[in-house]
Amino acid sequence: MAKKEGVAINTLISTAGSVGTRLVGMCSMIYISNQIGAEGVGLYQLAMTVYMMAYMVASAGIITSISKLVAEEISRGWFYRAKKIMTIFLTMGFFISLTVTAAVYLNAEALSELIIKDTRIVDGLKVLSLSIPFMTLSACFKGYFYGIKDIAKPASSEVLEQFIKLALLVVLLTLFGTEDLVQACIGMSLSITLGEILSFIYLGFLYLTSRIKGAKVDTSSGERSLLPKILAVLLPITASSYLTAVFVLLENTLIPLGLHGYGMSTAQSISIYGMIKGMVFPLLFFPTALLSACSTVLTPEISRAQSLKYKGRVESLSSRMLHLTLVIAFFVVTIFTIYGEFLGAAVYGNYEVGRLLQILVFTAPFMYVEIVLDGILKGMGEQKKCLNYRVIDSILRISLMYFLIPKMGINGLLVTLILSSMVSASLHFNRLITVTKIDIDFNRWVVQPGIAALAAGLVTKTFLMDRLFSAFGLNIKLVLSIVCAILFYATTLIALQNVTAEELSLKS
């Protein structure tokens, strides 16, 4: 039976897990970049692109669909139907993932030559493909736990999985070596596959010990077939995920190709790509740990409210999440703009990464808003609209990349990301306004957070980092300054009553 934990508690647990996962994942990427350099990171990211495309084909829409469907059935007391949903998804996921694994394993060389145009990742890709069935079934378990509001289990599995992968990464890279990128790729791939297997075993045990208990037949629901309902939810999300997989693959290959067309050598193009995808983006998206956690929790929560016709609850959650998203986004933009170069040097020992971060951070507000709105709209049953917006965004992004990057280099990528993110966020926001009646408070959502964030960044950089903490090393004074900026920002917003305890509780 669904637990009676509040949304705030679930969000806190999910956030802790998401932050822990991102933090350990970032440590892994820092370790990798220090071991194999920017070109190796770029090659590794290209291999991961093919791998993640295969995983998305196998598990598209599973987590969101299961969490939504299970939450709806349990909210009506139809436990037997919820159990049948899990059986259907587990069976379907198992056979689809085996098919995808076989296809990738047997065609690894052809895929590498066709997509990446580099066969150094063939053996690593074969090893990675073996993890796809375990990842897919784990996704089913996670969707189930989100649906019954037992957030701690998937959160703990993700953190545990990242720690295991990091430990295996250190051991296996030492064993396989880092001089030969082929052997290094095999070592990194093996650490991922073993980590996924262990995570699957852990989640499987948790699932078997906490399956839904209920009557064999729900007389209140009759014996209506679940298949039409499952397909109505799954197909739009699956189509969106499949398109996303193809579009992401095109995007990730167009970036190094476009940079090469701009005049860079192949090694330089892959190195810049590695810095953007493997170093800048992990920093840029680290703050989304909170937003992703909230979005994951809110999708089934909004589904419940929507199913029970609690319209005010849907609007309240949507409004508060949008406000908190913008509060986070303005702070991130300010801090990464002011401290970006120092962050690149402190984290990766590379000022160039920091300079790229300072450029790309202006895409953050639009990306963050899109992440949250996508989860909210899917919880409201707007999967088809989300699919349409994903297609529009991807076509626009790919077209801009194709034309602008060869002519403008990194600036072309910046223009592409900003324009496409603005369009996508605007489409999602317009749809939310259409289906709800949320109140927009421009002063509270934009003006106050923007001014407070700018003040926090400038004051701490000018008076603390450059003066009071100037005697300390870079890492220490950077951490102290950013911590003080966070405190300054939070205190200012609380004093202005911009952010309140009631809002953070996410209660109705």
N, C-alpha and C positions, 0 to 999 in steps of 0.2 A: 504494500500500500504506500502511496506517496507520503513522504514525511511532511511534517508541519513546520518545517524550518522557514523562516522569513526570507524574502528576496535579498535583504541586506546581508544576512548571514551567508547565503549561498554565493552572493556576489563577492563577499570578502574571501571566502574559501577559494572560489574560482580565480579571483585576482591573485591571491597568494601563489596558487599553483601556476598561473600564467606568467607571473613575474619571475618565479623560480625557474620555470622552463626557459624563458627568454634569457635569463641571466646565465644559466649554465650553457645554453646554446651559444650565447655570445662568447663565453669563455672558450668553448670548443673552436669557434671560428677564429678567435685571436690566436689560439695555439696553432691551428692549421696555417694561418697566414704567416706566422713566425717560422714555421717549419718548411713550407714549400714556396713561399713568396707569392707575389701578386699574380704571376702567370699561372702558377699551380692552382691558386684559388679560382681564377677564371675558368680554367679547364674543369675543375671540380664542380663549379656552379653549372657549367654547360651539361655535364653528366647528370647532375641532380635535376636539371630541367627535363631531360628525357624520362628519368626515373619517376619524377612526380607527375608527369603527364600520364604515364602508365598507371600509377596509383589512382589518379583521379578518374581514369576510365573504369577502373575496377570498383571504386567506392563512391562514385559521384552521388552526392545528395543523401548519403546514408545517415550521417549523424543528425543533420537538420530534420530529415523526414521522420526518423524514428522518434526523436525527442518530441516533435510536434504531434505525431499520431498517438504515441503512448500517453502523452500528457492529456490529450483530448479524451481518450478512452477511459483513463483512470478518473478524470474529473467527473465523468458520468457514472462511475462505479462499474464499468464494463471490463473487469479484469481478465476474463477469458479471452476477449478480443485483443487485449493488449499483449497477452502471451502468444496468441497466434501471429500477431504482427512481428514479434521477435523471431519466431520460427521461420516465417517467410523470408525475412531479411537475412538471417544467418545462412539459410540454404542457398538463397540467390547469390549472396556475397561470396560464399565458398566456391561455387562453380564458376562464376564470372572471374574471380581473382585467379583461379588456377589457369583459366584460358589466357588471361593477360600475361601471367608469368611465363607460360610456355611460349607465347608469341614473342615476348621481349628476349627471353633466353636464346631462342633459336635464331633470332634475327638481330642480335646485338651488333654484329659487325656492320650489317647493312644499315641499321638505324644510325650508327655512329658516322658512317661515311656520308649518308644522305642528309642528316640533320646538323651534326656538329662539324663534319668534315675533318675529323681527327679520330683515328682509331686507337689512340692511347688509352681510351676509357672502356674498351670492349670488355675486358675481363672484369673490371670493376662493375660495369653495368649488369653483367650476368649474375654476379654475386648479389647486387642490389635487388634484382628481379625476384630472387627467392624470398624476399621479405614481404612481398605484396599480399599474399593470402593472410599472413599474420596481421598486417596493418588493417586490412579490410574487415576482418572479424573483430579486431580491437575497436574499430570505428563503430560497429554495431553495438558493442557493449557500452561504449561511451554515450552513444545516442540514448540508449536505455536508461543509463544513470541520470543523464540530464532530464529525461522525461519524467522520472519519478522524484526529481529534485534532490537526488543524493550526489551532490556535487563533489564531495570530498574524495570519492573513489577515483573518478577520472583525473581529478587534479593531482592526486598522489601518484597515480600511474605515470603521468606525463613528467613530473619532476624526477621520479625514480628512473624512468627511462633515459632522461637526459644525463643523469649522473652516471648510469651504467655505460652509456655511449661514450661519454667523456673519458671514463676510466679505460674502456676498451680502446679508444682512439689513441691514448697515450701509449698503451702497451703494444698495440699492433703497428703503429707508425714506427715505434722503436724497433720492432721485430722485422718489418718489411723494408725499413729505411726510407729516406726522403730524397735521396739523390736522383733516383729513377722515378719519374712521375707515374709510370705505369704501375710499379710496385706500390707506390704510395697510395694510388687510387684504389688498389685492391685492399690494402689495409684499412683505409677509411670506409670503404663499402662494407667490409666484413664487420666493422664495429657497428654500423647502422643496422645490418641484418640481425646480428646477434642481439642487439638492444631491442629490436622490434619483437623478436621471438620471446624474450624474457618478459617484455611488457604484456604480450598476449597471454602468457601463462598466468601472470599476476591478475590481469583483468578477468580472465576466464574463471579463475578461482573465486574472485569477488562476485561475479555474476551468478555462478552456481550456488553460492551461499546466500543470495539475496533476491532470488527470482520472485516474481509476483505470485502471491498466494490469493486464490479466489476460487469461485465456483467453476465447474467444468463448462457450464453453459450459462450465459447471461440471458435470462428470460426476458429482461426488459429491452434488450436490443434485438431479440429475434435471431435469426440465422442469416442475416444479410451478408452477402459476400464482402470480404474486406478488400479484394483485389481492385475494384474500381476506385475505392477511396485511396488506397496506397498509390495507385498509378497517378491519380489526380494531383497528389502532393509530390511524388517522386519524379515524374517525367519532366516537369518544368525545371526542377532543381538539377536533375541529371543533364538535361540539355544545356543548361547554363554552365554546369561544370565541364562538360565535354567541349563546349565552345571556348570556355576559359582555358582549358588545357591546350587547345590548338593555338589560341591567341597568345597565351603566355610563351609558348614555344616559338612562335613567330617573332614576338617582341624580343625575347632573349637572344635570338640569332641575328636579328636586325641591328642590335646595338653594336656588337663587335664588327659586323660587316659594314655598318654605316661609318663607324670610326675609321675603319680601314679605307673606305672610300673618301673620307675627309683628308687622307694623306698619311695616316699612321701606319706603321708596320704591323704585321700580324701579331708579333709578340707584344707590341705596345697596345694594340686594340684589345687583346685578351687580358692584358694587365689592367687596363683602365676598366674593362668590364668586370674583372675580378674585384677591383676596389669598390666599384659601385654596388654590385650585387652581393658581394661577400663581406664587405666592410662598412660601407656607408649605410646601406639599407637596414642591416641589423641594428645600428644605432638609431636610425630614423624611425624604425618601427618598434623599437623597444618600449616606448611609452604606450603603444597600442595594446600592451598586455592587459591593462585595466579595461580598455574599451572592448577588446575581444572577449574578455571574461564576462563583462556586463552584457554584451550582445548575445553570448552563448546562453547565459542565464535567462535573459529577457525573452528570447524566442519562444520557449515553451510557456513562460509566464504570461506573455501576451496572448499566446494561443489559448490558454485557459480563460483569460479574461474575455477574449473575443468569443470563445465558445459559449461562455455563460452570459454573454451580452452585457458585460461590465464596461461600457464604453468610456466612462469617466476614468476608469483605471488604466485603460489603454492610452488615453490622451495624457494622463498625468505622468506615466512612466516615459512616454515618448518625449514630452517636453523637458523633463528633468535630465534625461540622458543627453539630449541635444545640448542643453546648457553646460553640463559637466564636460562634454566632449570639447566644446569651444574653450572652456576654462583651461583644459589640458593643452589644447592645440596652440593657443596664444603663448603660453609659457614655453612650450617646446621651440616654437619659432624664434622667440627672443633669445633663449639660452643657447641654442645651437648656432644662431647667427653671431652672437657675441663671443661665445667660447668655442665655436666649432673647430678652429684651427688647433687650439690647445687640446681638445678632446682627441683629435686624430693623432696627435703626437703622443698623448698619454696612453691611449688604448692600443694603438697599432705601431707607435714609433714612426709615424708617417704624416707629415704636415699636409701632403697632397690630399690624403683622405679627408682631413679636416676642411680643406678648402672646397672639396666636392660636397661635403656635408652642408657647408654654409650656402651653397647654391641650391641644392636639392630640397632643403628644409622648407622652402616656401610652398611646396606641394602638400605639406603635412596637414593643414587644416581641412583641405578638401578630401584628402584620403581618409582622415580620421572620421569625418562626418559621414562619408560614404559607407565605411565599415559598420557604424552604428545604425544608420538608416536601413541598410540592407537586412540586418538582423531583425529590426522592428517590422519592416514590411513583410518579411517572410513569416514572422509570427502572426501577422494579420491575414495571411493567406494570399499575399500579393506576389507569389512566386513568378507568375507569368510576366508581370511588369518588371520585376527584377531581371528576368532573362532578357527582356527587350532592351533594358538599359545597359546590361552587360555587353550585348551585341553592338549597340551604338558606340559605347565607350571604346571597345576593342577595335572596331573598324576605324574610328577616328584616330586612336593612338597609333595603330600600325601604319595608317596612311601618313600621319605626320612624321613618324620615325623614318619611313622610307624616303620622304622628300627632304626633311630638315637636317637629320644627323649628318648625311654626307656633305651638306653645304655649310652647316654651322657647328659641327662637332658636339661637345658637351652642352653648349648653349641650345642646340637644337633639341637635345634630350630634355633639357629643363623646360623649354617652351612646350614640348609635347606633353610632359607629365602635368604641368600646370593647367593647360587648356583642357586636356581630356578629363582630369580630375574635377575641374570646375563644372564641366558639362554633366558628368555623371552625378556629382553631388547635387547639382541643381535639379536634375531629373528626379532623383530619389526624393528630394525635399518637396518638390512640387506635388509629387504623388501623395506624400504624407499629408500635406495641407489639404489635398482634395478629399482624402478619406477620413480625416479627423478635423477637429476644431481646436487645435493647440494654439495657445497665445504666444506670440513672438514678442519678446522684450529686447529690442535692439540695444538699449543702454546697458541692461544687465548681462546680456549674452555676449556683446561685442565690445562696447566702449570701455566699461569698467575693467574687464579682464585684460584688454589690450593695453590700457594705460598702466595698470598695476604690474603687468609682466615686463613692460619696457622699463619701468622704474626699478623693479627688482634686479633686472639684468645690468642696467647702467650703474646703479649705486654699488652693487657688490663687485662689479668689475673695476670701477674707478677707485673706490675707497678701500676695498678689502683686498682683492687680488693684487692690484698694482701697488698698494701702499702697505696696509696693515700686515698682509701675509707675504710680502715680497721676499722676505728672508728664507722662506720655505722652498722646498723643491717643487717642481711643476705639478706633480701628482697630488701632493698634499694641499697646496694652495688652491688647486682647481677643485678638489673635492670640498674643501671648506667653503669656498666661494659659492659653489652651486647649492650646497646644503643651506647656506645663509639666504640665498636667493629664494629657495623653496619656502623657507620660514617667513621671509619678508612678504612673498606673494600670498601665502596662505593667510597670514595675519591681516594683510590689507583687505583681502576679499571677505574675511570673517567680520572685520570691523565695519565694512560697508554693507554687511548682511547680504552680500552677493551669494555666498554659499552658506547654507544653514544645516544644522544637524538633522532637521526634519527632511530636508531634501536628500541628504546623503543616506538616510535610512531607507529611501525608496518605498516608504509606506504609502498607502492610498490616502 
